[in-house]
Amino acid sequence: MSASSPQTLTPDICVIGGGPGGLSVAAAAAGFGVPTVLIERDQMGGDCLMSGSVPSKALLAAARRAEAIRGAGAFGFDIQNIGVNFAKVHDHVHGVIAAVAPADSAERFTGLGVRVIRDHAKFKDRDTVTAGDIEIRARRFVVATGSAPALPPILGLDRAPYLTNESVFELKERPEHLIVIGAGSAGLEMAQAFRRLGSSVTVLEAATPLAHDDPECVAIVLDRLEREGVVIRSGVKVIGIAHVGGTVTATIEAAGAEQTITGSHLLVAAGRKPRLDGLDLDAAGIRYDRTGIIVNGKLKTSNRRVYAIGDCAAGHSALAHAANYHAGLVIGNVLFRYPVRVNNSAIPWATFTEPELAHTGLTEAQARTCRIKIRVTRWPYNDNERAHTEHDTRGHIKVITTSKGKIVGTTIVGAQAGELIAMWTLAIAQGMNIRAVTGLVLPSPTLSELGKRAAIDFFTPRLTSPWVRRIIGWMRIFG
Ligand SMILES: Cc1cc2nc3c(=O)[nH]c(=O)nc-3n(C[C@H](O)[C@H](O)[C@H](O)COP(=O)(O)OP(=O)(O)OC[C@H]3O[C@@H](n4cnc5c(N)ncnc54)[C@H](O)[C@@H]3O)c2cc1C
């Protein structure tokens, strides 16, 4: 990297944002020996590490332990009461962040050869970004500034002490009654976690919970949450928030009537908005709208020097692994001139409630709108030996194929769904036929056998009456 003056850097690549997207670009570019600058104004690791995937999964892990202890009677243990020390749960969550943080740290990236600048970045013109008193004139820029919580226009919300993903993991005391606005993945994950840790929880959703997922599988998740005591109100509009003393009251409109719900804390988990504040995109001729920075199939913006990836790119999934995937494409295009094109057809997503809900490819509803003949093949967890050993038999795998067996989508609801979806993502990305899965030899007993059983069922639907299934199980015909 040459420095034409102490304040001007001229790297090949300048990355704005140190979340999963930006860090992946910077690490890969530095790995290939390319002069790289990375600018991060806040915490290295981005939302993913500080206020997204990592702390939310850590909180869920704690909550899962609490629930496992409550359910230990089924395994022969005599457990009386469990006490949750919420301050220690907080310490556990922050311990996990601290354990992961070194991999994303400025020190590590400096060691890899990246010039890390800890400041706010903004465009000065089409070719220049400034960060404090440093100017960066790079051959290519990558904007990876992520997203922030979207706040719905609710009367009184701005005057109430609401929580978002940026503050909820700082709680050291358990909320008595948490009201959650939004029943997407993040809202429901937090609802189950807090309920299992002893809070009362009410979720308010204007439309349908987990609206992008398969309704049949969503119903299984919601049923579990409700049986655990989470109150889920769908189709209700929150029209006002009032904060009195130590309480927060949500006024909702449900079936034409107004009602109020009072809790101790309010968590807003009502979607995301691209984080573009103070970037001065206009100065660089970069087009954007309220959904994010406009990019083409190569993730290039309207300024040919500049790419946008991850949550801040319009029209793409707000997921850590999508940001990583984008990073790989940009590296391929910038360094090797590969003719890349984003392919969103096999980007999986998962909701890490218990049961987990994971999906890849087309949903059944999407597949039915394509002009193809489809077949839907299911296999239940209660027909899997491993699920029985764990006393966790609720859920199923649902594979969507063409009539000839080409796999086009899979949804799994049940234990380990987020892990089990990996194989199906590969199958879809490789255009595989479900026949290939029937020939797989898998360790037994494992939950991955669910997928193989579904695949066999595709070819032998007549054999799946309960008694024939039993005989097949005994004879181990299919391994
Ligand atoms: C509660 C919650 C749970 C989640 N769980 C999951 C999950 O289980 N799995 C999953 O895949 N995804 C999950 N996500 C989504 C995931 O966190 C994001 O998709 C991911 O962090 C996006 O990565 P990114 O690199 O695009 O941006 P970010 O991680 O948001 O990083 C962007 C960085 O850019 C910096 N920045 C912004 N503007 C500037 C500027 N002008 N100058 C300098 N720096 C700037 C920010 O400070 C930030 O550090 C979750 C999100 C939330 C909120």
The ligand as an SDF file (V2000), in Angstrom:
LIG
                    3D

 53 58  0  0  0  0  0  0  0  0999 V2000
  -31.1670  -10.5820   17.2280 C   0  0  0  0  0  0  0  0  0  0  0  0
  -30.5230  -11.0250   15.9400 C   0  0  0  0  0  0  0  0  0  0  0  0
  -30.2510  -12.3640   15.7450 C   0  0  0  0  0  0  0  0  0  0  0  0
  -29.6480  -12.7830   14.5650 C   0  0  0  0  0  0  0  0  0  0  0  0
  -29.4180  -14.1050   14.3910 N   0  0  0  0  0  0  0  0  0  0  0  0
  -28.8640  -14.5390   13.2340 C   0  0  0  0  0  0  0  0  0  0  0  0
  -28.6230  -15.9130   13.0320 C   0  0  0  0  0  0  0  0  0  0  0  0
  -28.8990  -16.7450   13.8850 O   0  0  0  0  0  0  0  0  0  0  0  0
  -28.0610  -16.2930   11.8680 N   0  0  0  0  0  0  0  0  0  0  0  0
  -27.7410  -15.3880   10.8860 C   0  0  0  0  0  0  0  0  0  0  0  0
  -27.2370  -15.7920    9.8380 O   0  0  0  0  0  0  0  0  0  0  0  0
  -27.9630  -14.0800   11.0550 N   0  0  0  0  0  0  0  0  0  0  0  0
  -28.5190  -13.6360   12.2030 C   0  0  0  0  0  0  0  0  0  0  0  0
  -28.7520  -12.3080   12.3770 N   0  0  0  0  0  0  0  0  0  0  0  0
  -28.3950  -11.3770   11.2890 C   0  0  0  0  0  0  0  0  0  0  0  0
  -26.9020  -11.0710   11.2790 C   0  0  0  0  0  0  0  0  0  0  0  0
  -26.4880  -10.5560   12.5250 O   0  0  0  0  0  0  0  0  0  0  0  0
  -26.6220  -10.0570   10.1710 C   0  0  0  0  0  0  0  0  0  0  0  0
  -27.1600  -10.5590    8.9650 O   0  0  0  0  0  0  0  0  0  0  0  0
  -25.1420   -9.8210    9.9890 C   0  0  0  0  0  0  0  0  0  0  0  0
  -24.5740   -9.2720   11.1490 O   0  0  0  0  0  0  0  0  0  0  0  0
  -24.9300   -8.8640    8.8050 C   0  0  0  0  0  0  0  0  0  0  0  0
  -23.5690   -8.7060    8.6050 O   0  0  0  0  0  0  0  0  0  0  0  0
  -23.0080   -7.4010    7.8770 P   0  0  0  0  0  0  0  0  0  0  0  0
  -21.5410   -7.6290    7.7020 O   0  0  0  0  0  0  0  0  0  0  0  0
  -23.8100   -7.1020    6.6700 O   0  0  0  0  0  0  0  0  0  0  0  0
  -23.2870   -6.1960    8.8830 O   0  0  0  0  0  0  0  0  0  0  0  0
  -23.0720   -5.9700   10.4530 P   0  0  0  0  0  0  0  0  0  0  0  0
  -22.8070   -7.2210   11.1750 O   0  0  0  0  0  0  0  0  0  0  0  0
  -24.2330   -5.1630   10.9010 O   0  0  0  0  0  0  0  0  0  0  0  0
  -21.7610   -5.0880   10.5170 O   0  0  0  0  0  0  0  0  0  0  0  0
  -21.7410   -3.8040    9.9700 C   0  0  0  0  0  0  0  0  0  0  0  0
  -20.6410   -3.0040   10.6420 C   0  0  0  0  0  0  0  0  0  0  0  0
  -20.4750   -1.7770    9.9200 O   0  0  0  0  0  0  0  0  0  0  0  0
  -20.1620   -0.7350   10.8460 C   0  0  0  0  0  0  0  0  0  0  0  0
  -20.4910    0.5490   10.2170 N   0  0  0  0  0  0  0  0  0  0  0  0
  -21.7060    0.9920    9.8370 C   0  0  0  0  0  0  0  0  0  0  0  0
  -21.6020    2.1970    9.2570 N   0  0  0  0  0  0  0  0  0  0  0  0
  -20.2970    2.5320    9.2850 C   0  0  0  0  0  0  0  0  0  0  0  0
  -19.5540    3.6500    8.8350 C   0  0  0  0  0  0  0  0  0  0  0  0
  -20.1530    4.6660    8.2050 N   0  0  0  0  0  0  0  0  0  0  0  0
  -18.2260    3.6750    9.0390 N   0  0  0  0  0  0  0  0  0  0  0  0
  -17.5920    2.6490    9.6460 C   0  0  0  0  0  0  0  0  0  0  0  0
  -18.2470    1.5450   10.0740 N   0  0  0  0  0  0  0  0  0  0  0  0
  -19.5760    1.4860    9.8960 C   0  0  0  0  0  0  0  0  0  0  0  0
  -21.0380   -1.0660   12.0440 C   0  0  0  0  0  0  0  0  0  0  0  0
  -20.5390   -0.4590   13.2060 O   0  0  0  0  0  0  0  0  0  0  0  0
  -20.9670   -2.6000   12.0710 C   0  0  0  0  0  0  0  0  0  0  0  0
  -19.9300   -3.0450   12.9260 O   0  0  0  0  0  0  0  0  0  0  0  0
  -29.3290  -11.8470   13.5520 C   0  0  0  0  0  0  0  0  0  0  0  0
  -29.5860  -10.4860   13.7540 C   0  0  0  0  0  0  0  0  0  0  0  0
  -30.1910  -10.0860   14.9280 C   0  0  0  0  0  0  0  0  0  0  0  0
  -30.4670   -8.6270   15.1120 C   0  0  0  0  0  0  0  0  0  0  0  0
  1  2  1  0
  2  3  1  0
  2 52  2  0
  3  4  2  0
  4  5  1  0
  4 50  1  0
  5  6  2  0
  6  7  1  0
  6 13  1  0
  7  8  2  0
  7  9  1  0
  9 10  1  0
 10 11  2  0
 10 12  1  0
 12 13  2  0
 13 14  1  0
 14 15  1  0
 14 50  1  0
 15 16  1  0
 16 17  1  0
 16 18  1  0
 18 19  1  0
 18 20  1  0
 20 21  1  0
 20 22  1  0
 22 23  1  0
 23 24  1  0
 24 25  2  0
 24 26  1  0
 24 27  1  0
 27 28  1  0
 28 29  2  0
 28 30  1  0
 28 31  1  0
 31 32  1  0
 32 33  1  0
 33 34  1  0
 33 48  1  0
 34 35  1  0
 35 36  1  0
 35 46  1  0
 36 37  1  0
 36 45  1  0
 37 38  2  0
 38 39  1  0
 39 40  1  0
 39 45  2  0
 40 41  1  0
 40 42  2  0
 42 43  1  0
 43 44  2  0
 44 45  1  0
 46 47  1  0
 46 48  1  0
 48 49  1  0
 50 51  2  0
 51 52  1  0
 52 53  1  0
M  END
$$$$
